[in-house]
Amino acid sequence: MLFKDKTIFITGASRGIGKAIALRLAKEGANIVVAAKSTTENPKLGGTIFSAAKEIEAAGGKALPVQCDIRDELQIEIAVQK
């Protein structure tokens, strides 16, 4: 397993392509930092950093949900420190 015990920082991981990548890597035992803005669910879009983290852990990975708006450099620095 190429990604076992590797830590992967994925922006936009609460839904869509980012979440799909996170779930695939979780199946290989990766540690995933779920970096996205969504902490509350939007009924039209679904998904939050917390719901994605649960799915990642159910798929076999470890997850760290971190709220982060990648348009804000300070938020990126804080997310990376976590």
N, C-alpha and C positions, 0 to 999 in steps of 0.2 A: 504494500500500500504506500504509494508515493506521498500522500498527504497525512498519514497517521502522525498524530501529535504535533503537527505543524500548526501555527497560528496564522489565520488568514483574515485580513481586514477588508470587509466588503461594504462599500457604500451602496445605499439603496437596497439593502438586503431584507427589507420588511415585506416586499412583494415583487412580482414580476421576474425579470431576468436575474436580478441580484439574489433574490430568494431561491430561485432554481439552482443557481451556481452554488449557493450556500448548502442547500440540501444534498446536492451531488457530492460535494466535498465532505459533508458530515458522514455520508455513508462510508467514506474511507477513513473516518476517525479523526478528522481535522477539528481544531478549535476555531470557532468562527466568531469574529467581532461583528455583530449586527449593527452597523452604523447607518442610521436613517433618522428622519425627522419625526416619524409617526409614533407617538406614544398613546394616542387615542384613536380608535377606529373610525374611519370615514365610511359611512354606509355604502357609498358609491364605489369605493375602492377596496375596502377591507384591509385587514392586516396591520399589525403594529410591530415594533421591535420585540415586544414581549411574546406575541403569538408566534412570530417567526422563530424566536429562541426556543420555544417549546417544541416546535416541529423539528428543529435542527437536533435537539437533544433526543427526540424520539427516533430520529434517523440514525443515531449512533455517534453524533459529535458532541462537543461541548460548546456552549454559546454564552457570549457576553453581550447583552443588549445595551447599546450606548446611543443616547439621543445626540444627533449631530447634523447640523445644517452645513453642508460642504461649501456653501457660499460664504461662510464666516471662518476666517483663518484661525481665530482664537478657539472656536469650537473644535476645529480639526486638531489643534495642538492638544487640547484637553482630552479628546477622544483617544489620541495616540498614547498619551500618558497612562490612561486607564488600562 
